[in-house]
Amino acid sequence: MATVAAARPGAGRGSELVLLAVAVAIGVGGLALVGLGVEGEIPGDLPVYAAVLAGVSVALHLVLRWRAPHADPVMVPIVVALTGLGLAMIYRLDLAAVARGRAGGAADRQLLWTLVGAAAAIAVIVLLTDHRLLRRLPYLAGGAGLLLLLSPLLPVIGQRINGAQLWVNVAGVQFQPAEPAKILLAIFFAAYLVTHRDSLTLAGPKVLGMQLPRIADFGPLLIVWAASIVVLVVQRDLGTSLLFFGLFVAMLYVSTERVSWILIGLGLFAVGVILAVNTFGHVAARFDIWLHALDPDVYFAPYGSGQLVDGLFGLAAGGLLGTGWGQGHPYLVPYANSDFIIASLGEELGLTGLMAILLMYLILIQRGLRASIGVRDGFGKLLGSGFAFVIAFQCFIIVGGVTRLIPLTGLTTPFLAAGGSSLVSNWIIVAILLRISDAARSPAPEAGPLGNETVAIAIDALRTDDAARPGRERPVTPGTPVTPVAPGDEYPTQELRR
């Protein structure tokens, strides 16, 4: 008789190794083409960059084989490819800065932060044996996240750069605390929503076919909304405010599957933005730059629309296929290696190259959502979807701001833009997603056969339970057939069912 055996999919570690080789070749090839395009020769420090990218790839691959053998095999190659492309563009802008008599070195710092970020990811994969351990300290994570988010407002360590209060300086080390804060707040939101999902989902009146939440359940949403408005007004940063509030509303929707939460969240944020625009001058200036970017008065004003318009002209110069590595003029745009690295890549790689980069982000987000769907616990589902949403929303805010679809913000492009805190935080997010994908792709434990020994243990447990409660009667419905488990057994099957 023919039988069909269940096929178990492979872990994909071999495919991951092949994809990693391609990813390293993309980054190293970009660096080589930058040297040929700018100086006419291969850069002298290319072996150092190649060794770091290859070493990081091999180390992550070996750690995944050791600690998370069923983790998604596509995420790490995509992250390595994006990091390599970002390094190539930052290196290209360094060469342009040195040629114009300015200081370079941003690519070397980015290479160092790549090592730190990869080491942090390896530490997370090795030490975090189960992603559900993060659920144990929800309020500690939430409090630490809020403190980090508001820390730029402190008088000694807080720093204002380009009109935005987003930075802190501790012992000479400058970083953006909103980057690690988004990880901690995602952990808090996931733990909180898993605990209160039933009250947020089932209770509330129904109006026009749509179930609205109860007034008592509005509290957390109002607190998060107020905190996002504080970030918008005091720190002068629309991007962080939008990312913070959008993360909570998106996870709320994933948890409850109620569209009313999305509509209420959008309405609250729109009210807050309208109030801020009509009350605070710096928020109104952001919208003025967005709506009247080509107005000469706005273009030449301090913190005006010059950066945005220059970036748009760079994208237009790139056209469909781009000018080629080292052949464009992306250095004419302020902060071309950080806030506007998308415009720099669009100019030299064209719309085709930019679409390829966005496609890599799309695959990374899809793999994150796939891991969150496949994992078996509610906390992992919410945490994975929250991290995938963070990457997606951050890309949308940046690309939308550079192309003038939405007001320009100060967020960084994940893995591409120069910035240590952003790079390290996003590597940690990918490490947690890898841990969740390992749990989702691991085969479920097979149930053992229910033998006579197991049945005997269950019957003994029932006898012990009955003996502990003397006088308890076992009512049997008249007419109910009594089926013994085994010949001579005094407890029938109906007793086990009760």
C-alpha positions as CSV (number, residue, x, y, z in Angstrom):
1,M,0.0,0.0,0.0
2,A,1.4,3.4,-1.0
3,T,1.9,6.0,1.7
4,V,2.6,9.7,1.6
5,A,5.2,11.1,4.0
6,A,5.0,14.8,5.1
7,A,7.7,16.8,3.5
8,R,9.6,19.1,5.8
9,P,11.0,22.2,4.1
10,G,14.8,22.9,4.5
11,A,16.2,25.6,6.7
12,G,17.7,27.4,3.7
13,R,21.1,28.1,5.2
14,G,22.8,27.0,2.0
15,S,20.7,29.4,-0.1
16,E,21.5,32.1,2.5
17,L,25.3,31.6,1.9
18,V,24.9,32.0,-1.9
19,L,22.7,35.2,-1.4
20,L,25.3,36.6,1.0
21,A,28.0,36.2,-1.6
22,V,25.8,38.2,-4.1
23,A,25.1,40.8,-1.4
24,V,28.8,41.3,-0.6
25,A,29.6,41.6,-4.3
26,I,26.9,44.3,-4.7
27,G,28.6,46.4,-2.0
28,V,32.2,45.8,-3.0
29,G,31.3,46.3,-6.7
30,G,29.7,49.7,-5.8
31,L,32.9,50.8,-4.0
32,A,35.1,49.7,-6.9
33,L,32.9,51.6,-9.4
34,V,33.0,54.7,-7.2
35,G,36.8,54.7,-7.2
36,L,36.9,54.2,-11.0
37,G,34.3,56.9,-11.6
38,V,35.8,59.5,-9.4
39,E,39.6,58.8,-9.4
40,G,40.0,56.4,-12.3
41,E,41.4,53.6,-10.1
42,I,40.3,51.0,-7.6
43,P,40.3,52.5,-4.1
44,G,43.3,51.5,-2.0
45,D,41.2,50.7,1.0
46,L,38.8,48.5,-0.9
47,P,40.2,45.2,0.7
48,V,39.4,46.6,4.2
49,Y,35.8,47.3,3.3
50,A,35.4,44.0,1.5
51,A,36.9,42.1,4.4
52,V,34.5,43.8,6.9
53,L,31.4,43.1,4.8
54,A,32.5,39.5,4.1
55,G,33.5,38.9,7.8
56,V,30.2,40.3,9.1
57,S,28.3,38.0,6.6
58,V,30.1,34.9,7.5
59,A,29.9,35.6,11.2
60,L,26.1,36.1,11.1
61,H,25.7,33.0,8.9
62,L,27.6,30.8,11.4
63,V,25.8,32.2,14.4
64,L,22.4,31.5,12.7
65,R,23.5,27.9,12.0
66,W,24.4,27.6,15.6
67,R,21.6,29.4,17.5
68,A,18.7,29.9,15.1
69,P,19.0,27.2,12.4
70,H,15.5,27.7,11.1
71,A,15.7,31.6,10.8
72,D,14.7,33.3,7.6
73,P,17.5,32.9,5.0
74,V,16.7,36.1,3.1
75,M,16.8,38.9,5.7
76,V,20.6,39.0,6.4
77,P,21.6,39.1,2.7
78,I,19.2,42.0,2.0
79,V,20.5,43.9,5.0
80,V,24.2,43.3,4.0
81,A,23.4,44.5,0.4
82,L,21.7,47.7,1.7
83,T,24.5,48.4,4.1
84,G,27.1,47.9,1.2
85,L,25.2,50.3,-1.1
86,G,25.0,52.9,1.7
87,L,28.8,52.5,2.3
88,A,29.5,53.0,-1.4
89,M,27.5,56.2,-1.6
90,I,28.9,57.6,1.6
91,Y,32.4,56.8,0.4
92,R,31.6,58.5,-2.9
93,L,30.5,61.7,-1.0
94,D,33.6,61.5,1.1
95,L,35.8,61.7,-2.0
96,A,33.8,64.7,-3.2
97,A,34.1,66.4,0.1
98,V,37.9,65.9,0.2
99,A,38.2,67.1,-3.3
100,R,36.5,70.4,-2.3
101,G,38.7,70.9,0.7
102,R,36.3,69.6,3.3
103,A,36.7,66.9,5.9
104,G,35.8,63.3,5.0
105,G,35.8,60.1,7.1
106,A,32.1,59.4,7.2
107,A,32.5,56.1,5.4
108,D,35.1,54.9,7.9
109,R,32.8,55.8,10.8
110,Q,29.9,54.0,9.0
111,L,32.1,50.9,8.6
112,L,32.9,51.0,12.3
113,W,29.2,51.3,13.2
114,T,28.5,48.4,10.8
115,L,30.8,46.3,12.9
116,V,29.1,47.5,16.1
117,G,25.6,46.9,14.7
118,A,26.5,43.3,13.5
119,A,28.0,42.6,16.9
120,A,24.8,43.8,18.6
121,A,22.7,41.6,16.3
122,I,24.9,38.5,17.1
123,A,24.6,39.2,20.8
124,V,20.8,39.4,20.5
125,I,20.7,36.1,18.5
126,V,23.0,34.3,21.0
127,L,21.5,35.6,24.3
128,L,17.8,35.9,23.4
129,T,16.9,32.2,23.2
130,D,13.2,32.9,23.0
131,H,11.5,36.2,21.9
132,R,8.8,35.7,24.5
133,L,11.3,36.6,27.2
134,L,10.8,40.2,26.1
135,R,7.2,40.1,27.3
136,R,8.2,39.8,31.0
137,L,9.2,43.5,31.4
138,P,6.6,45.5,29.5
139,Y,6.4,48.6,31.8
140,L,10.2,48.7,32.2
141,A,10.6,48.8,28.4
142,G,7.8,51.4,28.0
143,G,9.2,53.7,30.7
144,A,12.8,53.4,29.3
145,G,11.4,54.1,25.8
146,L,9.6,57.2,26.9
147,L,12.6,58.5,28.8
148,L,14.9,58.0,25.8
149,L,12.3,59.7,23.5
150,L,12.1,62.8,25.8
151,S,15.8,62.8,26.8
152,P,16.8,65.4,24.1
153,L,14.8,67.9,26.1
154,L,17.2,67.6,29.1
155,P,19.2,70.8,29.6
156,V,22.7,69.4,29.7
157,I,22.9,66.5,27.3
158,G,20.2,67.6,24.8
159,Q,21.3,69.1,21.6
160,R,19.5,71.1,18.9
161,I,20.8,70.5,15.3
162,N,19.2,72.2,12.3
163,G,16.3,73.4,14.4
164,A,15.3,70.0,15.7
165,Q,15.9,68.9,19.3
166,L,16.6,65.2,18.5
167,W,20.1,64.5,19.8
168,V,21.9,63.9,23.1
169,N,25.6,64.0,23.8
170,V,26.9,61.8,26.6
171,A,30.7,61.8,27.3
172,G,31.4,63.0,23.7
173,V,29.3,60.3,22.1
174,Q,26.4,61.8,20.1
175,F,23.4,59.7,19.2
176,Q,19.7,60.0,18.4
177,P,17.7,58.3,21.3
178,A,14.5,57.9,19.3
179,E,16.2,55.0,17.4
180,P,16.6,52.7,20.4
181,A,13.3,54.1,21.9
182,K,11.3,52.6,19.0
183,I,12.5,49.1,19.9
184,L,11.5,49.5,23.5
185,L,8.2,51.0,22.7
186,A,7.4,48.2,20.2
187,I,8.1,45.7,23.0
188,F,5.8,47.6,25.4
189,F,3.0,48.0,22.9
190,A,3.1,44.3,22.0
191,A,3.0,43.1,25.6
192,Y,0.2,45.6,26.6
193,L,-2.0,44.8,23.6
194,V,-1.7,41.0,24.1
195,T,-2.8,41.4,27.7
196,H,-5.8,43.8,27.0
197,R,-6.8,42.5,23.5
198,D,-10.1,41.1,24.6
199,S,-11.4,44.3,26.2
200,L,-10.2,46.3,23.2
201,T,-11.8,43.9,20.7
202,L,-15.1,42.8,22.2
203,A,-16.4,45.7,24.2
204,G,-18.0,48.9,22.9
205,P,-21.1,50.3,21.1
206,K,-21.9,49.7,17.5
207,V,-22.5,52.8,15.3
208,L,-23.4,52.6,11.6
209,G,-22.2,49.0,11.4
210,M,-18.8,49.8,12.9
211,Q,-17.9,48.8,16.5
212,L,-16.4,51.7,18.4
213,P,-14.2,51.2,21.5
214,R,-15.4,52.1,25.0
215,I,-14.5,55.4,26.5
216,A,-12.6,53.6,29.3
217,D,-10.3,52.0,26.6
218,F,-9.4,55.3,25.1
219,G,-6.8,56.0,27.9
220,P,-3.7,54.4,26.4
221,L,-4.4,55.9,22.9
222,L,-4.8,59.4,24.4
223,I,-1.5,59.0,26.3
224,V,0.4,57.9,23.2
225,W,-1.3,60.7,21.2
226,A,-0.3,63.3,23.8
227,A,3.3,62.1,23.9
228,S,3.5,62.2,20.1
229,I,2.2,65.8,20.1
230,V,4.9,66.7,22.7
231,V,7.5,65.3,20.4
232,L,6.1,67.2,17.4
233,V,5.9,70.6,19.2
234,V,8.9,70.6,21.6
235,Q,11.4,68.6,19.6
236,R,10.2,70.1,16.3
237,D,10.2,66.7,14.6
238,L,7.2,65.6,12.6
239,G,8.8,62.3,11.5
240,T,9.5,60.8,15.0
241,S,6.1,61.9,16.1
242,L,4.4,60.3,13.1
243,L,6.5,57.1,13.5
244,F,5.8,56.8,17.2
245,F,2.0,57.3,16.9
246,G,1.7,55.3,13.7
247,L,3.5,52.3,15.3
248,F,1.0,52.2,18.2
249,V,-2.1,52.5,16.0
250,A,-0.8,49.9,13.5
251,M,-0.2,47.4,16.3
252,L,-3.6,48.2,17.8
253,Y,-5.2,47.4,14.5
254,V,-3.2,44.1,14.2
255,S,-4.3,43.1,17.7
256,T,-8.0,44.0,17.4
257,E,-8.6,43.9,13.6
258,R,-11.0,46.8,14.1
259,V,-10.9,49.5,11.5
260,S,-12.4,52.0,14.0
261,W,-9.1,52.3,15.7
262,I,-7.4,53.3,12.5
263,L,-10.0,56.0,11.8
264,I,-9.8,57.3,15.3
265,G,-6.0,57.4,15.3
266,L,-5.9,59.2,12.0
267,G,-8.5,61.7,13.2
268,L,-6.6,62.4,16.5
269,F,-3.3,62.9,14.6
270,A,-4.9,65.2,12.1
271,V,-6.4,67.3,14.9
272,G,-3.0,67.5,16.6
273,V,-1.2,68.6,13.4
274,I,-3.8,71.2,12.6
275,L,-3.6,72.7,16.1
276,A,0.3,72.6,16.0
277,V,0.3,74.3,12.5
278,N,-1.9,77.1,13.7
279,T,-0.2,77.6,17.0
280,F,3.6,77.0,16.6
281,G,5.7,78.8,13.9
282,H,8.2,76.1,13.3
283,V,5.6,73.5,12.5
284,A,3.9,76.0,10.2
285,A,7.3,76.5,8.5
286,R,7.6,72.8,7.7
287,F,4.3,72.8,5.9
288,D,5.2,76.1,4.1
289,I,8.3,74.4,2.8
290,W,6.2,71.5,1.6
291,L,3.5,73.4,-0.1
292,H,5.6,76.4,-1.5
293,A,9.0,74.7,-2.1
294,L,9.6,76.6,-5.4
295,D,8.8,80.0,-4.0
296,P,12.0,82.1,-4.0
297,D,11.2,83.6,-0.6
298,V,10.8,80.1,0.9
299,Y,13.8,78.7,-1.0
300,F,16.3,81.3,0.3
301,A,14.9,81.5,3.8
302,P,17.0,80.1,6.7
303,Y,16.1,76.4,7.0
304,G,14.0,77.0,3.8
305,S,13.3,74.6,1.0
306,G,16.7,74.8,-0.7
307,Q,17.7,71.3,0.4
308,L,14.4,69.8,-0.8
309,V,14.5,71.5,-4.2
310,D,18.2,70.6,-4.7
311,G,17.3,67.0,-4.0
312,L,14.4,67.1,-6.5
313,F,16.7,68.5,-9.2
314,G,19.2,65.7,-8.4
315,L,16.5,63.0,-8.9
316,A,15.5,64.6,-12.2
317,A,19.2,64.7,-13.3
318,G,19.4,60.9,-12.7
319,G,16.5,60.1,-15.0
320,L,15.7,56.5,-15.7
321,L,19.2,54.9,-15.6
322,G,21.2,57.4,-13.5
323,T,24.5,59.2,-14.2
324,G,26.6,56.3,-12.9
325,W,28.7,55.8,-9.8
326,G,30.8,58.9,-9.2
327,Q,29.4,60.8,-12.3
328,G,26.7,62.9,-10.7
329,H,26.7,65.9,-8.4
330,P,24.9,64.6,-5.2
331,Y,27.3,66.6,-3.0
332,L,25.5,69.8,-3.9
333,V,22.6,68.7,-1.6
334,P,23.1,69.4,2.1
335,Y,23.3,66.2,4.2
336,A,23.5,64.1,1.1
337,N,24.9,61.1,3.0
338,S,22.3,61.0,5.7
339,D,18.8,62.6,5.3
340,F,19.0,62.8,1.5
341,I,20.9,59.6,0.7
342,I,17.8,58.4,-1.3
343,A,18.2,61.5,-3.5
344,S,21.9,60.8,-3.9
345,L,21.3,57.2,-4.9
346,G,18.5,58.2,-7.2
347,E,20.8,60.6,-9.1
348,E,23.6,58.2,-9.7
349,L,21.6,54.9,-10.0
350,G,18.5,56.4,-11.6
351,L,14.9,55.4,-11.1
352,T,15.9,51.8,-12.0
353,G,18.4,51.6,-9.2
354,L,16.1,53.3,-6.7
355,M,13.3,50.9,-7.5
356,A,15.7,48.0,-7.0
357,I,16.5,49.4,-3.5
358,L,12.9,49.9,-2.7
359,L,12.2,46.3,-3.8
360,M,14.8,45.0,-1.4
361,Y,13.0,46.9,1.4
362,L,9.7,45.4,0.3
363,I,11.1,41.9,0.4
364,L,12.6,42.6,3.9
365,I,9.2,43.9,5.1
366,Q,7.4,40.9,3.6
367,R,9.7,38.4,5.3
368,G,9.1,40.2,8.6
369,L,5.3,40.0,8.2
370,R,5.6,36.4,7.1
371,A,7.5,35.5,10.2
372,S,5.0,37.3,12.4
373,I,2.1,35.4,10.7
374,G,3.8,32.1,11.1
375,V,4.8,32.3,14.8
376,R,2.4,30.6,17.2
377,D,2.2,33.1,20.1
378,G,0.3,36.4,20.1
379,F,3.2,38.4,21.5
380,G,5.5,37.3,18.7
381,K,2.9,38.1,16.1
382,L,2.4,41.7,17.3
383,L,6.2,42.3,17.9
384,G,7.2,41.0,14.5
385,S,4.5,43.0,12.7
386,G,5.4,46.1,14.7
387,F,9.0,45.9,13.6
388,A,8.1,45.2,10.0
389,F,5.8,48.2,10.2
390,V,8.6,50.4,11.6
391,I,10.9,49.6,8.6
392,A,8.0,50.2,6.1
393,F,6.8,53.4,7.7
394,Q,10.3,54.8,8.0
395,C,10.9,54.2,4.3
396,F,7.6,55.8,3.4
397,I,8.2,58.9,5.5
398,I,11.7,59.4,4.0
399,V,10.9,58.6,0.4
400,G,7.7,60.6,0.6
401,G,9.5,63.6,2.1
402,V,12.4,63.6,-0.4
403,T,9.9,63.4,-3.3
404,R,7.6,66.0,-1.7
405,L,4.7,63.7,-1.3
406,I,4.5,64.5,2.4
407,P,6.3,67.2,4.5
408,L,10.0,66.6,4.9
409,T,11.2,65.1,8.2
410,G,14.5,64.3,9.7
411,L,14.3,60.4,9.8
412,T,17.1,58.3,8.4
413,T,16.9,55.6,5.8
414,P,17.4,52.2,7.4
415,F,20.9,50.6,6.7
416,L,21.7,53.2,4.0
417,A,22.1,56.6,5.7
418,A,25.1,57.6,7.7
419,G,24.4,57.4,11.5
420,G,25.5,55.1,14.2
421,S,22.4,55.0,16.4
422,S,20.2,54.3,13.4
423,L,22.4,51.5,12.0
424,V,22.8,49.7,15.3
425,S,19.1,49.9,16.2
426,N,18.0,48.6,12.8
427,W,20.5,45.7,13.1
428,I,18.9,44.8,16.5
429,I,15.5,44.9,15.0
430,V,16.6,42.5,12.3
431,A,18.1,40.2,14.9
432,I,14.8,40.0,16.8
433,L,12.9,39.4,13.6
434,L,15.4,36.5,12.9
435,R,14.6,35.1,16.3
436,I,10.9,35.3,15.7
437,S,11.3,33.7,12.2
438,D,13.3,30.9,13.7
439,A,10.3,30.2,16.1
440,A,7.9,30.4,13.2
441,R,9.8,28.1,10.9
442,S,10.8,25.5,13.5
443,P,8.9,22.3,13.1
444,A,6.2,21.7,15.7
445,P,6.9,18.9,18.2
446,E,5.2,15.7,17.2
447,A,2.6,14.4,19.5
448,G,3.4,10.9,20.9
449,P,1.0,8.0,20.7
450,L,-1.6,7.8,23.5
451,G,-0.7,4.4,24.8
452,N,-2.1,2.3,27.6
453,E,0.5,3.7,30.0
454,T,-0.7,7.3,29.4
455,V,-4.4,6.3,29.9
456,A,-3.5,4.6,33.1
457,I,-1.8,7.8,34.4
458,A,-4.9,9.8,33.6
459,I,-7.1,7.3,35.4
460,D,-4.9,7.4,38.4
461,A,-5.1,11.2,38.5
462,L,-8.9,11.0,38.4
463,R,-8.9,8.5,41.2
464,T,-6.6,10.7,43.3
465,D,-8.8,13.7,42.6
466,D,-11.9,11.9,43.7
467,A,-10.3,10.5,46.8
468,A,-9.3,14.1,47.8
469,R,-13.0,15.1,47.7
470,P,-14.9,12.4,49.7
471,G,-18.6,12.3,49.4
472,R,-18.6,13.6,45.8
473,E,-21.2,11.9,43.8
474,R,-20.8,11.1,40.1
475,P,-24.2,11.6,38.6
476,V,-24.8,9.6,35.5
477,T,-27.6,10.6,33.1
478,P,-30.2,7.8,32.9
479,G,-29.9,6.0,29.7
480,T,-26.3,7.0,29.0
481,P,-24.4,4.0,27.8
482,V,-21.4,3.1,29.9
483,T,-18.3,2.1,28.0
484,P,-15.3,0.7,29.9
485,V,-11.8,1.8,28.9
486,A,-10.6,-1.7,29.3
487,P,-12.1,-5.0,30.5
488,G,-12.3,-5.0,34.3
489,D,-11.8,-1.2,34.7
490,E,-14.3,0.2,37.2
491,Y,-14.1,3.8,35.6
492,P,-15.8,4.1,32.3
493,T,-14.9,6.5,29.5
494,Q,-17.6,8.9,30.5
495,E,-15.7,9.6,33.7
496,L,-12.6,10.6,31.8
497,R,-14.7,13.0,29.7
498,R,-16.2,14.6,32.9
